[in-house]
C-alpha cells in the first residue's frame, strides 16, 4: 500500500468536497472498532446517503489503494465553534498567541 500521507498530499481536492471539515491520516474504524489500518480520514459535518450526493461530490472509498474513512463530527451535544469560552463576552475570552517559538 502507498504511504497514506503522500497520497493525501497528492489529493488535496478531498478538502474541497461539500460538507468536508477536515482531512487527516488515522486508523480506519469499522463498526466502532479500530482496525489499525492506516487510512485517509475525511471529517464531515453530517453524513449523507450516496443518493443525496452528486457523483462528483462523493468521498471515494479509497484513493490510490489507501482506504478512506468518513467520520461525522456532529451530535446533538456538539456544535462547531460553540464552547463555554466562546459564549463569554469577547473582552473576557483568553487570546491564544499564534506562531512557533524556537
GIJO-V938388 format. One record per backbone hydrogen bond with DSSP energy under -1.0 kcal/mol. NH is the residue of the N-H (numbers start at 1). CO is the residue of the C=O. Records with the same first field share a line. If there is no record, write none. Layout:
NH = CO + CO
This chain:
7 = 3
8 = 4
9 = 5
10 = 6
11 = 8
14 = 11
15 = 12
16 = 13
17 = 14
20 = 17
21 = 43
22 = 43
24 = 41
26 = 39
28 = 37
30 = 33
33 = 30
35 = 28
39 = 26
40 = 67
41 = 24
42 = 69
43 = 22
44 = 71
45 = 19
52 = 49
53 = 50
57 = 54
58 = 55
63 = 66
66 = 63
68 = 61
69 = 40
71 = 42
73 = 44
78 = 75
82 = 79
87 = 83
88 = 85
92 = 89
93 = 89
